[in-house]
């Protein structure tokens, strides 16, 4: 399955592919292969018993992919390799954005702040994150337009937040093999172990 959508955020058109197809994932990851700055985010069903990660969003510039992990028959080796080799995702590296922004800006105003608040305060852009979308069922076969837009803007906003800040200051950026990734949520470490096992 593959769906392509375009969303306008802050005057920028972002092209997103939503898929559970390993071949589509392979194709999009080839586009990302040479990119040095990637925004990464996840969505999961908070009401579910196992809280498995349902989607993985990657974004560079105005190009995003939403991978429906719960709908994949298998994790394609290209995705496993990309996350492992390029990003070196390690549980010890996962940090909440708010406390790290406090450290960087030598303040206490960001502790507990989420992506929306950080984007507004640091980048000057408002990111709307409707609760009904955030808490919706991310494990469905076909994501609705609101879910796709929400996930796209989250990943895009993370890449913009990352770009707006000094890359050598933020410890929540990993730099390996010339690639940098910004992670928005601490729950990612659970996802990494499930993906790599």
N, C-alpha and C positions, 0 to 999 in steps of 0.2 A: 504494500500500500504506500502511496506517495501523494501528498497534497502540497501544492505551492500556493503561498499567500504573500501579499505585500501589505505592509502596514506603514502608516506615516506617524512618526514620533518626533516631536520637536522640529518639524520641518524636514525630516530625513525619511526617505523611503527605505524600509528594511525588507529584504526578500527572505522568506522563510520556507524551508522544506520540512514537512512533518512526515515521518516514515517509520516503518517497522521492517523495512526491507534491507537485508545486509548488502545487496548490490548497490542500492541508492546511497546507503551510508558510505560504502567504499568510494563511490563517485564524488560525493561532497567532501569527504576527507581528503581526497586528492587535491581539491581546490584549496583546502586549508593547509596542505603540506608545507608550503613555503611561508606561511604567515607567522609572524613573530609575536602577535598579541591576540589572545583569545579570551573572550568572556565565557565563563562556564557557570551554569546553575542547574538545579534539579527541582523537581516537584514530586511529591508523594502524597498518598492519602493518609492524612493525619488521624482519621477515624478508624483506619484499618488495624487489625490485630498485629500484623507483622511489619507495618510501616515500610514496606519495600519501596524503593525508589521507582516511580512510574515513568518519569521522563528525564532525559538528560538534554540540556540545551547548550549548544556551542555557538558562539557568535564572533565574527571578525568583521570589523567595518560595518557594512550594511548587509552582510550575508549571514544567515542563521540556519541551524538545523535543530529540529526537535526530534529526538530519538525516543520512540515508545518502547522502553526497555521491557515492560511487562508483556508486550505483544511480540517480542522477538523470539523466534524458535531457538536461536543461539546468538551469542555475542560474536560478531564478526572479528576475525583476527586483526583486521585493520584498525578497528576501534580500540581493542585491547592494547595493541601495539602503540597507537597514537597516545592514549592516555598514560601508558607506562613509560614509553621512551621520551616523548616530548614534554610531558608534564611532571613526571616523577611523583605522582600523587601519593603522598604518605600521610598517614593519620596524624603524625606529629606536626605536620605543616598546616593543618586546618585550623583556622582562627576565625572568630567572629569579627566582622568589619568594624563595629562601633568602638570597642576597646583599642583596636589598632589605630583607628583614626584619632582617638584621644592621645595615644602615644606620639603619633606623627605631629599633630597640631598642638601638643602640650596643653591639653584642656581636659575637662571632665564632661563636656557637653554631649559627646557622642556615645557614651556608655549606654548600651541597650537600644541604640538607634538601629533601625533596619535600613534596607536598601533605599526605600523611598525618602526617608529623612536625610540620609547621607547624600543622596543625589541632589536634593533640594539645598542643603546647607553647603556642600562643597562645590558642586557643579552649577547650581542655580537653576536646575530643571526639576519640575514636579513629575513624579512617577505615580500614577494612580494604581493602587493594588486593591481592587474590590474584594472584600472578605468572602462574598459568595463564590467568587471565582477561585480564590486561594484555597478554599475548603471544598471545592467541587471534586468530583470523581476523576482523577487523573489516569485511572486505569482502564477507561472505556476504550472500545475499539476505535471510535472516531472522535477526536477532540473537537469541541465546538469552537466557533470563531473567537469567542471571548477567552477561552483557555489558550488558544494559539497566540492571540495578541498578548495576553498576560505573560506567557512564557518567553515570547520573543522579546518583549520590552525589558523583562528582567535581565536576560542574557546580554542584550544590547547595552542596557544601563550599566551593568557591571563592567563591560569593556570600556564604556565612556568614562566611568568613575576611575578606572585604572589608568586610562590615558591622561586624565586631568591631574593626576597626582604624580609626584616624583617616583619613578619606577624603582630607583635604587633605595628608597626609604621604606616603602611598604613591605613588611615581612610576610604579608599574606600573598605575595606574588612569588611564584616559583620561576626560576630561570634555569632551564636545563636545555642543552642542545640548541641554544639560541631562541627558545620559545618561552613565553611568559603566559601564565594563566592566572586569572582572578577568580577566586571562589567566594560565593556568597553565603554559604550556610555550613554550619559545623557538622550537620548530619552526614556530610559527604564521606567521612571516614567509614561509616557503615557501608555505604554504597561501594566504595573502593574495594573493601574486602569481599563483598558479594560478587563484584564484577571480576576480580582477579582470581577467585577460587575456582 
